[in-house]
């Protein structure tokens, strides 16, 4: 479950996760159309279109922290509504790799992760919110914003999270995520893990 710099998606889980199986390889990230500009029902031009690289982000599952992620995220923000200068819609796409932490519980909430388990991850979220665009943003509004090292440890207590919203907006309120989801595919048949809105834990697979 990805942790956002300002907001954490909190979901209650009450079902047991399945162990790795052939079915886990059929898990599908339902992001078709969810991260496209049309999904934002935008009225104004794109005001932010940047690429950010993130290093050493600790990732959590149903059994606690289980992996370190390194990824690139593509952040786009549009004005919503012709008359409003404070309503926004953002799409944030993630693409990268993960290294699972040996000895930790698999993200599905069962099994113990073995040695040298790693793979690829992708996903993202769409968000709507209100806020005031800074007259002098702290990051460029187009192009690359460089690399941010979160410097997380296994507990997550050492993370230095950086909020992309805080770089561009003041007085952020009414944050909502109509869609979010990530899929992790481990190498060498170590499984697939899907963490997505409206998907039950029993359908989410595992990695170990």
N, C-alpha and C positions, 0 to 999 in steps of 0.2 A: 504494500500500500504506500504510494508515494506521499511524502510529506511536502506541503507547499510552504513557501517562505512565510506567508502571512496567515494562511488558512490551512487546516488539516481536515480532510474528509473523514468524518467519524461514522462508522457503520456498525450496527449490532449484528453479531454473528451467532447463530444458534444451532447450526448443523455441522456434522463431522465432515472433514475433507476426505476425499478418496485418495488412496495411494496411487503412485504412478502406474498407469496402465495404457493400453492402446487407446482407450477413450480419451485420455488426457491429451494425446497428440491431435485430436480432432477439435480441440478448443479453438474458438474463433473470436477475434476482437471485432466487435460490431461498430467500427468507426466509420462505416460508409456514409458519407455526407455529413457526419457530425462535426468535422473540423474544417469544413469548407466555408468560404465567405458567405455563401447563400444562407447557411445555417444561422448566421448572426442577424439576418434580416436588416442589414445595414442600410443606412440612408446617406451617411457622409463618407468621405474618403478614408483610406487607411492612414492612421496617424502614427502608428508604431509598427515597424516591420524589421525585426532584428533577430540575430542568431547569437545564442549564448551557450558557451561550453561550461559544463559543471563537472567537477571532479570530487570523488570521495564522499558521495552522498549515501548514508546508510539507509537501507530499505527494510520495511517491517512487513510481517505477515501475521497469520492467526496465532502463531506461536512465539511472536517477538521478532526482534531484528534478526535478519537472516542473510543479508548480502550487502556488498558495497557496489554502487552504481557510478559509472562515468558515461555521460551522455551529452548530446547537443539538443537544445530545444529552440524551436522556431516560434517566436512570439509575434502575433499580429493583433492589433487593436483597431476597431472602427468606432466612429461616432454612431449612436443609434438615435434616430428621430431627427427630422429636419430642424426643429426648433430648439432641441436640447443641446447644451454644451457640457452636460454633466452625466449623461447616460452613455455607457460603453459596452461593447461586446468584444471578447478576446478569444482567440484560438491559440492553444499552446501545444505544439507537437514535440514528442520526445523520440529520440533514436539513439541507441547506445548499447553498452555492454554491462554485464554484471559479473561479479565474482562472489559466489556463495561462501558463507563462513562455515568451515568444517566444525562439526560438533554441535551446531545450532539446530533447532527444530525447523523442519521444512516449512515453507510459507503456507502450505495447506493446513498446518496445525498438527501434523503427525510426522513420524520418521525423523531420523537424524541425518543431517547433511554429511556426506563423505568428503574425501580429499579432492581438491582440484576440480570442483564443479563450477562451471562457468558457461556463459552463453550470451545471447542477444536479447534486448528488450526494446519495446516501442510502445507508443500510446500517446496519451495527452488528455486534455480537457477543454471544454468550452465554458466560458464564464461570462456572466453579466454583472455589472456593478455600477454604482454612482461614484463620482469623484471629480475633483478639479485637476485638470491637466496642468502640470507645473509650467510656468512661463520659461523656466530654465531647467529642463530635465537633467538629471544627474548622469544619465547614460545617453548616448546617441539615439536618435529615434529611427534611424535606418542603418542597415549594415551590421557589422559585428560589434558586440559589446565586450568581447574578449572572454577570458576564462575565469571562472569563480571556483575556488577550492573551498568546499565546506569543511574539510578537515575532520570529518566525523570519526569517532571511535565506535566500538561495538555497542556501547550503551546508548549512543546518540547524545550524550550529555555534553560532548565536546564540540558539537556541530556549530559552525558559524554560518547560519543561514542568511541569505541575501534575498530580500523581497524585490522582485522586478517591478511590482506595482509601486513600491515605495520610491523607486527611482524616477517614476513618471507622474504619480498622482498624489494629491493631498486629500484628506477627508474622505477616504474610501468607506462607503456604506453599502448595504443591500447586496452583498456579494452572494452569488448563487452559481451553482454548477449544473446546468441542464444535462450535461453528459460528461463522464470521465471514464477512463479505462486504460489498463496496461496489460501487455502480455509478455511473458518471459519464456524463452525457449532455450533449454540447456543442451549442451553438446553431449554426445555419446550416450544417448538414451537415458539421461538423468531426469527427463520429464518436462512438462509444460505447466506454467502457472498463469492463470487468468484472474486479474483483479479488475472488476468492471461493475459499473452501476447496474442494478437490477439483475445481477447474476448471483444465484445462491452459492454458498461455499461448497456444497456437494457437487457442483458442476465446475469447480474451479481448478481441479488438478492439484499437482504438487511437484516439488523439485527436491531431490535428495541424492 
